Amino acid sequence: MANFKLIYRILSLLDKYLDYEDPDWSRLSADHFLVTEKRFISIMLMLYQAGYIDGIEPIHLGGNRFDLKYINPTITLKGLEYLEDNDLMHKAYRLLKGVKDITPGV
């Protein structure tokens, strides 16, 4: 579950950065999201390979180790669709949870 939360936060940041001429790229980091560098790079690679983000270049360091080069990181249309679908699911979950909380025996 923590991975999907991280994915949502990364994509949300890139969505927000669509409005900025000169975004603060230091926020696109493991430190900013309070995760390990290995987890952050793995998630970023998954997002890139799945087509949710673009503008990064994976650098193979040998074995299964990678680093990232930022060219012009951006969210793709597929990434925007993920955010929209995920937001609708959260709203539905909160609504159903509210109904359950006020309905006895459910």
TIMI-2910 file (N, C-alpha, C, CB; in pm, 1 decimal, decimal comma, always signed):
<rs>
+----------+----------+----------+----------+----------+----------+----------+----------+----------+----------+----------+----------+------+
!      n_x !      n_y !      n_z !     ca_x !     ca_y !     ca_z !      c_x !      c_y !      c_z !     cb_x !     cb_y !     cb_z ! resn !
+----------+----------+----------+----------+----------+----------+----------+----------+----------+----------+----------+----------+------+
!    +82,7 !   -120,0 !     +0,0 !     +0,0 !     +0,0 !     +0,0 !    +86,7 !   +125,9 !     +0,0 !    -93,8 !     +0,1 !   +121,3 !  Met !
!   +199,1 !   +119,9 !    +71,3 !   +287,2 !   +236,3 !    +77,4 !   +341,6 !   +271,6 !    -61,0 !   +403,1 !   +210,3 !   +174,6 !  Ala !
!   +363,4 !   +169,2 !   -144,8 !   +413,9 !   +196,1 !   -279,5 !   +312,9 !   +274,4 !   -362,4 !   +448,7 !    +65,3 !   -350,0 !  Asn !
!   +183,9 !   +240,1 !   -349,2 !    +81,7 !   +310,5 !   -426,8 !    +64,0 !   +454,1 !   -376,9 !    -52,1 !   +235,1 !   -419,5 !  Phe !
!    +83,4 !   +474,1 !   -249,0 !    +78,8 !   +609,7 !   -194,2 !   +194,9 !   +691,9 !   -250,1 !    +83,9 !   +606,6 !    -38,9 !  Lys !
!   +313,7 !   +631,2 !   -256,1 !   +430,6 !   +698,3 !   -312,8 !   +408,5 !   +729,4 !   -460,5 !   +556,4 !   +611,8 !   -295,0 !  Leu !
!   +354,2 !   +635,2 !   -534,0 !   +325,2 !   +656,8 !   -676,4 !   +230,4 !   +775,0 !   -692,8 !   +264,0 !   +529,1 !   -740,5 !  Ile !
!   +125,0 !   +776,9 !   -613,2 !    +27,9 !   +886,0 !   -620,6 !    +94,2 !  +1020,4 !   -589,7 !    -88,5 !   +860,7 !   -523,2 !  Tyr !
!   +180,7 !  +1023,6 !   -489,1 !   +247,0 !  +1148,6 !   -451,2 !   +343,8 !  +1196,9 !   -559,1 !   +321,6 !  +1130,4 !   -319,4 !  Arg !
!   +417,9 !  +1105,0 !   -620,9 !   +510,8 !  +1142,1 !   -728,1 !   +433,5 !  +1197,4 !   -847,3 !   +596,5 !  +1020,4 !   -771,1 !  Ile !
!   +330,0 !  +1125,8 !   -888,1 !   +250,7 !  +1171,2 !  -1002,7 !   +180,8 !  +1303,9 !   -972,1 !   +146,7 !  +1064,6 !  -1041,6 !  Leu !
!   +134,0 !  +1322,0 !   -850,0 !    +70,6 !  +1449,0 !   -810,7 !   +169,2 !  +1564,5 !   -818,8 !    +13,8 !  +1439,1 !   -668,5 !  Ser !
!   +292,4 !  +1540,4 !   -775,9 !   +394,4 !  +1645,2 !   -783,7 !   +421,7 !  +1682,2 !   -928,9 !   +524,5 !  +1599,5 !   -714,9 !  Leu !
!   +436,4 !  +1581,8 !  -1014,7 !   +462,7 !  +1610,0 !  -1156,8 !   +343,6 !  +1678,3 !  -1222,7 !   +496,2 !  +1480,4 !  -1231,7 !  Leu !
!   +223,3 !  +1643,5 !  -1180,6 !   +103,4 !  +1711,3 !  -1231,2 !   +106,5 !  +1858,6 !  -1189,5 !    -26,4 !  +1642,0 !  -1178,4 !  Asp !
!   +137,9 !  +1884,1 !  -1066,3 !   +146,7 !  +2021,9 !  -1014,8 !   +253,4 !  +2101,3 !  -1091,3 !   +179,2 !  +2021,2 !   -862,6 !  Lys !
!   +364,1 !  +2035,5 !  -1123,4 !   +474,4 !  +2103,4 !  -1191,4 !   +442,8 !  +2141,2 !  -1335,9 !   +596,4 !  +2016,1 !  -1188,6 !  Tyr !
!   +331,4 !  +2092,6 !  -1389,9 !   +291,6 !  +2134,4 !  -1524,7 !   +266,3 !  +2285,3 !  -1530,0 !   +165,5 !  +2057,9 !  -1569,6 !  Leu !
!   +234,6 !  +2345,4 !  -1415,5 !   +204,7 !  +2488,7 !  -1408,0 !   +327,7 !  +2576,0 !  -1385,4 !   +106,0 !  +2513,5 !  -1298,0 !  Asp !
!   +444,1 !  +2516,1 !  -1360,8 !   +563,8 !  +2591,6 !  -1324,2 !   +660,6 !  +2603,5 !  -1442,1 !   +633,8 !  +2525,4 !  -1205,4 !  Tyr !
!   +714,2 !  +2723,2 !  -1458,9 !   +819,1 !  +2743,6 !  -1559,5 !   +949,6 !  +2677,8 !  -1516,2 !   +841,6 !  +2893,7 !  -1584,2 !  Glu !
!   +982,8 !  +2690,9 !  -1388,1 !  +1109,5 !  +2639,0 !  -1335,5 !  +1082,1 !  +2562,9 !  -1205,3 !  +1212,2 !  +2755,2 !  -1311,5 !  Asp !
!  +1035,6 !  +2436,5 !  -1216,1 !  +1000,3 !  +2359,4 !  -1096,4 !  +1121,5 !  +2332,4 !  -1007,5 !   +935,9 !  +2227,2 !  -1136,5 !  Pro !
!  +1095,9 !  +2307,6 !   -880,9 !  +1199,5 !  +2271,9 !   -784,0 !  +1222,2 !  +2121,0 !   -792,1 !  +1159,4 !  +2315,5 !   -638,2 !  Asp !
!  +1318,2 !  +2079,0 !   -874,9 !  +1341,1 !  +1936,9 !   -897,8 !  +1399,0 !  +1866,8 !   -776,1 !  +1432,9 !  +1918,1 !  -1015,3 !  Trp !
!  +1446,3 !  +1940,1 !   -677,1 !  +1499,2 !  +1876,4 !   -556,7 !  +1387,7 !  +1803,6 !   -481,4 !  +1566,2 !  +1981,0 !   -465,1 !  Ser !
!  +1263,4 !  +1841,9 !   -506,3 !  +1150,1 !  +1774,8 !   -440,8 !  +1119,5 !  +1639,0 !   -504,2 !  +1025,6 !  +1863,6 !   -447,0 !  Arg !
!  +1173,8 !  +1613,4 !   -621,7 !  +1157,1 !  +1484,4 !   -687,7 !  +1274,7 !  +1395,7 !   -645,8 !  +1149,7 !  +1500,1 !   -844,8 !  Leu !
!  +1270,2 !  +1354,2 !   -518,2 !  +1383,0 !  +1280,0 !   -461,5 !  +1335,7 !  +1187,5 !   -349,9 !  +1490,4 !  +1376,8 !   -408,2 !  Ser !
!  +1419,6 !  +1091,2 !   -319,0 !  +1390,4 !   +999,4 !   -208,3 !  +1380,7 !  +1075,8 !    -77,1 !  +1498,6 !   +889,8 !   -198,2 !  Ala !
!  +1469,0 !  +1171,0 !    -56,8 !  +1467,6 !  +1249,6 !    +67,1 !  +1334,9 !  +1322,7 !    +86,0 !  +1582,8 !  +1350,4 !    +67,2 !  Asp !
!  +1285,5 !  +1383,0 !    -19,6 !  +1159,5 !  +1457,2 !     -9,6 !  +1043,0 !  +1365,7 !    +27,4 !  +1129,6 !  +1528,3 !   -141,6 !  His !
!  +1040,5 !  +1245,4 !    -27,9 !   +930,9 !  +1152,5 !     -3,3 !   +956,4 !  +1059,9 !   +116,0 !   +906,2 !  +1069,8 !   -126,7 !  Phe !
!  +1071,2 !  +1079,5 !   +181,4 !  +1107,0 !  +1003,5 !   +302,0 !  +1108,2 !   +852,2 !   +278,8 !  +1010,1 !  +1036,6 !   +414,0 !  Leu !
!  +1171,4 !   +811,7 !   +168,3 !  +1189,2 !   +670,4 !   +137,1 !  +1336,0 !   +647,7 !   +103,2 !  +1096,3 !   +625,6 !    +19,2 !  Val !
!  +1374,3 !   +521,2 !    +94,2 !  +1512,8 !   +491,6 !    +57,6 !  +1537,4 !   +527,0 !    -88,6 !  +1545,5 !   +342,9 !    +83,1 !  Thr !
!  +1661,6 !   +551,7 !   -119,4 !  +1700,2 !   +583,1 !   -257,5 !  +1666,5 !   +465,2 !   -349,7 !  +1852,1 !   +617,0 !   -265,8 !  Glu !
!  +1691,8 !   +343,1 !   -301,9 !  +1663,9 !   +224,0 !   -383,5 !  +1514,6 !   +214,0 !   -414,9 !  +1711,8 !    +96,0 !   -310,9 !  Lys !
!  +1427,8 !   +235,6 !   -314,9 !  +1282,8 !   +227,3 !   -338,3 !  +1238,7 !   +337,5 !   -435,2 !  +1204,7 !   +238,9 !   -204,1 !  Arg !
!  +1289,4 !   +459,3 !   -414,3 !  +1250,6 !   +570,7 !   -499,6 !  +1288,0 !   +544,4 !   -645,5 !  +1316,2 !   +699,8 !   -450,7 !  Phe !
!  +1410,4 !   +499,9 !   -667,9 !  +1455,7 !   +473,5 !   -805,2 !  +1375,4 !   +359,3 !   -866,8 !  +1606,9 !   +439,8 !   -807,5 !  Ile !
!  +1347,4 !   +255,6 !   -788,3 !  +1267,3 !   +143,1 !   -839,4 !  +1128,7 !   +189,0 !   -882,4 !  +1255,0 !    +33,2 !   -732,8 !  Ser !
!  +1064,4 !   +269,8 !   -799,6 !   +929,9 !   +319,3 !   -832,5 !   +935,1 !   +410,5 !   -955,7 !   +868,7 !   +395,7 !   -711,7 !  Ile !
!  +1034,0 !   +499,1 !   -960,4 !  +1047,4 !   +588,3 !  -1076,3 !  +1068,4 !   +507,7 !  -1204,9 !  +1165,0 !   +686,7 !  -1055,5 !  Met !
!  +1149,7 !   +402,9 !  -1198,1 !  +1171,1 !   +317,8 !  -1316,0 !  +1041,8 !   +248,5 !  -1357,8 !  +1280,1 !   +212,9 !  -1287,5 !  Leu !
!   +964,8 !   +199,3 !  -1260,1 !   +837,4 !   +135,7 !  -1291,9 !   +742,6 !   +234,6 !  -1358,6 !   +773,3 !    +78,1 !  -1165,4 !  Met !
!   +736,0 !   +356,8 !  -1304,7 !   +648,7 !   +459,0 !  -1362,4 !   +690,6 !   +492,7 !  -1505,0 !   +650,0 !   +585,6 !  -1276,1 !  Leu !
!   +820,6 !   +501,5 !  -1526,7 !   +874,3 !   +531,4 !  -1660,0 !   +843,9 !   +417,3 !  -1757,3 !  +1026,9 !   +556,0 !  -1652,8 !  Tyr !
!   +870,7 !   +293,3 !  -1715,1 !   +849,5 !   +177,8 !  -1802,2 !   +700,9 !   +153,9 !  -1831,0 !   +910,5 !    +53,3 !  -1739,0 !  Gln !
!   +614,9 !   +191,3 !  -1737,1 !   +470,6 !   +175,1 !  -1757,2 !   +409,9 !   +289,1 !  -1837,5 !   +400,5 !   +164,7 !  -1623,6 !  Ala !
!   +488,9 !   +392,8 !  -1864,9 !   +440,5 !   +504,3 !  -1946,3 !   +368,3 !   +612,8 !  -1868,2 !   +349,9 !   +452,5 !  -2051,2 !  Gly !
!   +382,1 !   +613,9 !  -1734,5 !   +316,4 !   +715,8 !  -1652,7 !   +397,1 !   +845,4 !  -1644,8 !   +292,5 !   +662,0 !  -1512,9 !  Tyr !
!   +528,6 !   +834,6 !  -1663,0 !   +614,7 !   +953,3 !  -1663,6 !   +710,5 !   +944,2 !  -1781,2 !   +693,2 !   +966,9 !  -1529,5 !  Ile !
!   +763,9 !  +1058,2 !  -1817,1 !   +860,7 !  +1066,3 !  -1925,6 !   +965,4 !  +1168,5 !  -1885,1 !   +792,6 !  +1104,6 !  -2061,8 !  Asp !
!  +1072,2 !  +1177,2 !  -1963,0 !  +1172,6 !  +1279,5 !  -1938,8 !  +1278,1 !  +1240,7 !  -1836,6 !  +1106,1 !  +1403,3 !  -1894,7 !  Gly !
!  +1292,1 !  +1110,7 !  -1812,7 !  +1402,6 !  +1063,0 !  -1730,5 !  +1480,5 !   +961,9 !  -1812,6 !  +1351,9 !  +1000,3 !  -1596,0 !  Ile !
!  +1606,4 !   +945,6 !  -1778,3 !  +1689,5 !   +847,7 !  -1847,9 !  +1747,8 !   +752,6 !  -1744,3 !  +1802,8 !   +917,3 !  -1930,6 !  Glu !
!  +1706,4 !   +625,8 !  -1747,6 !  +1764,6 !   +528,9 !  -1654,9 !  +1911,9 !   +504,6 !  -1689,7 !  +1685,3 !   +395,7 !  -1658,3 !  Pro !
!  +1995,7 !   +502,5 !  -1589,7 !  +2138,2 !   +475,5 !  -1609,1 !  +2169,8 !   +344,7 !  -1538,0 !  +2228,1 !   +593,5 !  -1554,8 !  Ile !
!  +2206,8 !   +242,8 !  -1616,2 !  +2237,1 !   +111,8 !  -1559,8 !  +2377,1 !   +115,2 !  -1499,5 !  +2225,7 !     +0,3 !  -1667,9 !  His !
!  +2386,9 !    +82,1 !  -1371,3 !  +2514,8 !    +85,5 !  -1300,7 !  +2576,7 !    -53,1 !  -1286,2 !  +2496,6 !   +147,7 !  -1164,0 !  Leu !
!  +2511,0 !   -152,9 !  -1341,0 !  +2558,9 !   -290,5 !  -1328,9 !  +2469,4 !   -369,4 !  -1236,3 !  +2703,1 !   -293,8 !  -1278,4 !  Gly !
!  +2457,3 !   -498,6 !  -1265,5 !  +2368,1 !   -582,5 !  -1185,3 !  +2225,4 !   -531,6 !  -1196,9 !  +2412,7 !   -584,9 !  -1037,3 !  Gly !
!  +2159,5 !   -516,4 !  -1083,2 !  +2023,5 !   -459,8 !  -1085,4 !  +2022,2 !   -320,5 !  -1023,1 !  +1924,6 !   -552,3 !  -1010,3 !  Asn !
!  +2135,7 !   -252,3 !  -1031,5 !  +2146,9 !   -116,4 !   -977,6 !  +2130,5 !    -14,7 !  -1089,7 !  +2282,8 !    -96,5 !   -906,1 !  Arg !
!  +2051,7 !    +90,4 !  -1057,7 !  +2024,8 !   +196,7 !  -1153,9 !  +2035,8 !   +332,0 !  -1085,2 !  +1885,1 !   +179,3 !  -1217,7 !  Phe !
!  +2054,4 !   +432,3 !  -1166,4 !  +2042,7 !   +570,8 !  -1123,3 !  +1952,8 !   +638,7 !  -1226,6 !  +2185,2 !   +642,4 !  -1110,9 !  Asp !
!  +1914,8 !   +761,1 !  -1198,5 !  +1827,8 !   +833,9 !  -1289,5 !  +1891,5 !   +964,3 !  -1331,8 !  +1692,6 !   +859,9 !  -1225,3 !  Leu !
!  +1876,8 !   +997,3 !  -1458,5 !  +1916,2 !  +1128,1 !  -1508,5 !  +1787,6 !  +1199,3 !  -1547,0 !  +2016,5 !  +1117,5 !  -1630,5 !  Lys !
!  +1766,0 !  +1317,0 !  -1488,9 !  +1647,2 !  +1395,2 !  -1522,2 !  +1676,9 !  +1481,0 !  -1643,3 !  +1602,1 !  +1482,7 !  -1402,7 !  Tyr !
!  +1598,5 !  +1461,8 !  -1748,1 !  +1611,6 !  +1542,8 !  -1868,9 !  +1506,8 !  +1653,6 !  -1862,9 !  +1594,8 !  +1455,5 !  -1998,7 !  Ile !
!  +1382,7 !  +1613,6 !  -1856,4 !  +1270,3 !  +1704,6 !  -1836,4 !  +1153,6 !  +1621,6 !  -1784,6 !  +1232,5 !  +1780,8 !  -1969,4 !  Asn !
!  +1159,4 !  +1580,3 !  -1656,2 !  +1055,8 !  +1491,1 !  -1604,3 !   +916,8 !  +1551,8 !  -1618,5 !  +1083,1 !  +1458,3 !  -1458,3 !  Pro !
!   +824,3 !  +1469,2 !  -1664,2 !   +687,4 !  +1515,0 !  -1680,6 !   +591,7 !  +1397,2 !  -1666,6 !   +668,8 !  +1584,5 !  -1817,0 !  Thr !
!   +471,0 !  +1426,8 !  -1628,4 !   +366,8 !  +1325,8 !  -1622,3 !   +307,6 !  +1311,0 !  -1762,6 !   +256,6 !  +1363,6 !  -1517,2 !  Ile !
!   +271,3 !  +1189,7 !  -1798,4 !   +211,4 !  +1164,0 !  -1930,0 !    +59,0 !  +1161,4 !  -1916,9 !   +263,8 !  +1029,3 !  -1989,9 !  Thr !
!     -7,1 !  +1150,1 !  -2029,5 !   -152,5 !  +1138,0 !  -2028,7 !   -195,2 !  +1014,7 !  -1948,7 !   -206,9 !  +1130,2 !  -2173,0 !  Leu !
!   -122,6 !   +906,9 !  -1963,8 !   -152,0 !   +784,9 !  -1888,5 !   -137,1 !   +809,7 !  -1738,0 !    -58,8 !   +669,9 !  -1933,4 !  Lys !
!    -37,7 !   +887,2 !  -1699,3 !    -18,6 !   +922,2 !  -1558,7 !   -132,2 !  +1008,4 !  -1506,5 !   +113,6 !   +994,4 !  -1539,9 !  Gly !
!   -178,5 !  +1102,4 !  -1588,0 !   -292,0 !  +1186,2 !  -1549,3 !   -418,5 !  +1102,1 !  -1531,9 !   -315,5 !  +1296,4 !  -1654,0 !  Leu !
!   -436,9 !  +1004,0 !  -1620,1 !   -552,2 !   +914,8 !  -1608,2 !   -544,2 !   +833,1 !  -1479,2 !   -560,6 !   +821,0 !  -1730,1 !  Glu !
!   -424,3 !   +789,0 !  -1442,7 !   -405,6 !   +715,2 !  -1317,0 !   -447,8 !   +802,0 !  -1199,0 !   -257,7 !   +670,1 !  -1300,8 !  Tyr !
!   -405,0 !   +926,4 !  -1198,0 !   -441,8 !  +1017,4 !  -1088,8 !   -592,8 !  +1035,5 !  -1081,4 !   -373,4 !  +1153,8 !  -1106,9 !  Leu !
!   -655,9 !  +1052,6 !  -1194,5 !   -800,9 !  +1073,1 !  -1198,1 !   -873,9 !   +949,4 !  -1145,8 !   -847,5 !  +1105,9 !  -1341,6 !  Glu !
!   -835,1 !   +832,7 !  -1194,1 !   -899,5 !   +708,2 !  -1149,6 !   -877,2 !   +685,4 !  -1001,2 !   -846,3 !   +588,2 !  -1229,2 !  Asp !
!   -757,0 !   +710,1 !   -955,1 !   -723,3 !   +689,5 !   -814,8 !   -801,2 !   +785,5 !   -726,1 !   -573,0 !   +707,0 !   -792,7 !  Asn !
!   -817,1 !   +909,5 !   -769,6 !   -891,3 !  +1008,2 !   -691,7 !  -1038,8 !   +967,2 !   -680,5 !   -878,7 !  +1148,5 !   -755,9 !  Asp !
!  -1096,2 !   +916,6 !   -788,7 !  -1235,2 !   +872,0 !   -785,3 !  -1252,7 !   +752,5 !   -691,8 !  -1282,7 !   +835,8 !   -926,1 !  Leu !
!  -1154,7 !   +661,2 !   -689,1 !  -1162,5 !   +546,5 !   -599,1 !  -1155,4 !   +591,3 !   -452,9 !  -1049,5 !   +446,8 !   -629,7 !  Met !
!  -1069,4 !   +688,9 !   -423,9 !  -1060,6 !   +740,5 !   -286,6 !  -1191,7 !   +803,9 !   -242,9 !   -947,0 !   +842,6 !   -274,8 !  His !
!  -1253,0 !   +879,3 !   -332,8 !  -1380,7 !   +943,0 !   -299,7 !  -1488,1 !   +837,9 !   -274,1 !  -1425,0 !  +1037,7 !   -412,9 !  Lys !
!  -1493,2 !   +734,3 !   -356,6 !  -1591,4 !   +627,4 !   -338,1 !  -1566,3 !   +553,4 !   -207,6 !  -1587,4 !   +529,2 !   -456,0 !  Ala !
!  -1441,2 !   +527,5 !   -175,5 !  -1406,6 !   +459,6 !    -50,5 !  -1451,7 !   +542,3 !    +69,4 !  -1254,9 !   +433,1 !    -43,2 !  Tyr !
!  -1423,6 !   +671,8 !    +68,3 !  -1463,2 !   +758,6 !   +180,2 !  -1615,1 !   +763,8 !   +193,6 !  -1406,8 !   +901,0 !   +161,0 !  Arg !
!  -1685,4 !   +766,7 !    +81,0 !  -1831,6 !   +768,6 !    +83,9 !  -1885,5 !   +638,9 !   +144,0 !  -1888,3 !   +789,6 !    -58,1 !  Leu !
!  -1834,8 !   +524,4 !    +97,1 !  -1881,6 !   +395,7 !   +148,3 !  -1845,4 !   +376,2 !   +294,9 !  -1823,7 !   +282,3 !    +65,7 !  Leu !
!  -1729,0 !   +423,2 !   +334,5 !  -1688,9 !   +413,7 !   +473,8 !  -1781,1 !   +498,0 !   +560,6 !  -1543,1 !   +457,8 !   +491,5 !  Lys !
!  -1818,8 !   +615,1 !   +513,5 !  -1911,9 !   +702,3 !   +586,5 !  -2048,9 !   +638,1 !   +601,5 !  -1925,7 !   +836,6 !   +515,5 !  Gly !
!  -2096,3 !   +571,9 !   +495,5 !  -2225,3 !   +503,4 !   +500,5 !  -2218,2 !   +389,5 !   +601,9 !  -2265,3 !   +449,8 !   +360,1 !  Val !
!  -2108,4 !   +314,6 !   +599,4 !  -2091,0 !   +202,2 !   +692,3 !  -2088,1 !   +252,6 !   +836,8 !  -1960,9 !   +124,2 !   +659,9 !  Lys !
!  -2022,2 !   +364,8 !   +861,2 !  -2009,2 !   +418,2 !   +996,4 !  -2143,2 !   +461,8 !  +1054,5 !  -1913,1 !   +534,8 !   +996,9 !  Asp !
!  -2235,6 !   +504,2 !   +969,2 !  -2364,3 !   +554,2 !  +1022,4 !  -2479,1 !   +453,0 !  +1009,3 !  -2402,9 !   +682,6 !   +950,3 !  Ile !
!  -2450,5 !   +337,6 !   +944,9 !  -2553,6 !   +237,1 !   +924,6 !  -2528,0 !   +118,4 !  +1017,0 !  -2557,9 !   +191,8 !   +776,7 !  Thr !
!  -2617,7 !    +93,9 !  +1111,8 !  -2598,6 !    -19,9 !  +1202,9 !  -2608,0 !   -153,4 !  +1129,0 !  -2702,5 !    -15,5 !  +1315,6 !  Pro !
!  -2521,6 !   -246,1 !  +1169,0 !  -2526,4 !   -382,4 !  +1114,4 !  -2461,9 !   -400,7 !   +979,3 !  -2665,3 !   -425,7 !  +1104,6 !  Gly !
!  -2399,6 !   -297,8 !   +924,6 !  -2334,7 !   -310,9 !   +793,3 !  -2189,5 !   -342,0 !   +810,9 !  -2351,1 !   -183,7 !   +710,0 !  Val !
+----------+----------+----------+----------+----------+----------+----------+----------+----------+----------+----------+----------+------+
</rs>
